[in-house]
Amino acid sequence: MAERCAVIGIGQTHHTRRRDDVSLAGLVREAAVRALEDAELGWKDIEAVVIGTAPDLFEGVMMPELYLAEALGAVGKPITRVHTAGSVGGSTAVVATQLVQSGVHERVLTVAFEKQSEGDTSWGLSGGRSGGVGAGGYFAPHIKAYIERSGAPEHVGWKVAVKDRQNALRNPYAHLKLDKIDIDSVKGSEMLWAPIRRLESCPTSDGACAMVLANEAGGRRAPRAPAWVHGKAIRSENGFFPGRDPVNPVAGQDCAADVYRQAGITDPRRELDMIECYVPFSWYEPMWMENLGIAEKNRGWELTDSGATAFEGDIPVNCSGGVLSTNPIGASGMLRFAEAALQVRGQAGERQVDGARRALGHAYGGAAQYFAMWVVGSERP
Amino acid sequence: MAGAVPTYKLEFPYKRSLGPIVGAFLTGLRDRQVLGIRSAAGRVLVPPLEFDPETGEENLEWTRVGEAGVVRGFSWVEEPLPKHPLDRPFAWVLVQLDGADTNLVHVLDADSRAAVEIGMRVRIRWASETRGHMSDIACFEPEAG
């Protein structure tokens, strides 16, 4: 790699159920303008744009990157669209990072968005009118398999649901603000796809996220402390093949191993100060903690149960409230990456983990088959 | 083999939020006014874009353009299909309204193919009831005289 990469600007919208007041372009611009303001740069300072969103049928705009190029000041500049389903926000940030690390560009704007209110994402996610099984229905058997083989008590999922929603109360940008949620209300909520209950599921949100990435010179000049990229990786595997373990996919393990190697991390549980992890259904917290090598196989649930992943725990997970509180799908992965960067910049406000110096951003998508991750740090690598 | 063929109807019920600029343009049509915005380079864009296409900046100046303009291109439709906007032969036209620097795609109600030419002047025929929709411009017609 020729260049180091620094996150020098971060912006996001106030995520909510529907943003009828803005167009798609207006929504994406809100996040982008905030990222530029954070970096104290203008549109003309940006050399290239990398944009990601979920499959086009979610909103019914074919190739929205073409229509959004003008809104993002990208006329006459390279604009690249990334497609990796739910992990796309993370993959998009990784592609943008590579444009900087390769020395191709000095300053890149990367954005990801979803305006779920413009389409019927239940078509893609919950079955709905499509007659399909949907995301919840697809993941439920994997979750059930995890519970069976790990022997985890059922309250672990409820605990994650409560923890992430309480974390969201400290995040001014989070969508769901469920200040009265507790174990009993989660346990008593409607069963959507056994064993997943309504309050263990993510909402549908409108929102966008953007980051300005710069090379080392840009990182040193940044008006606010940057987050330095210590490692980044993408891995994929087929959704179905003989011998596949969808509960603990090899692609996810390999992706984590690659970012840890780049970052020089040998004991992620101790060396990471916090994790922003893609948890759209509560049980994915313990499942991904195992996949990420934070916990031993079949013991991820003990991490959650002991409180280690809570805001005050030794390895806090999803201090922002996570996907369980905010889910503009295409942006959800980038929000994980951006929240990790905010933490190591010391700019996470009330959700700041004291002294966070190194954090992991994680995203997954498709049939738990696409993975994107980065490790960011306060120190220049 | 006469196998069962499962069928179900796929639906994609999309909607659009127009935002403050395109929304204001359509509200203008309801009031029988055509609004454009002026880019930093001084070009008047109709319909308006939310952001300057060259610079990406916003907060562009609104300007009202004329109800008449010049045909810059056309495609004659001799045999209209059931879903076409007119039930008699017509032309799809690119119209540059007076004061605008961009072309608007619309429909020209002309008597015959021979009555249409690039450079001819045309004028908006408003719908009898306007409601803040592109169809408030019912079509264009050749300018009298």
Interface residues (C-beta under 8 A of the other chain):
Chain A: R19 D20 D21 V22 S23 L24 A25 G26 R29 W43 K44 L57 E59 G60 E70 A71 L72 G73 A74 V75 K115 S117 E118 G119 D120 W123 R129 S130 G131
Chain B: Y8 L10 E11 F12 P13 Y14 K15 R16 S17 L18 G19 P20 I21 V22 L49 E50 F51 D52 P53 E54 T55 G56 E57 E58
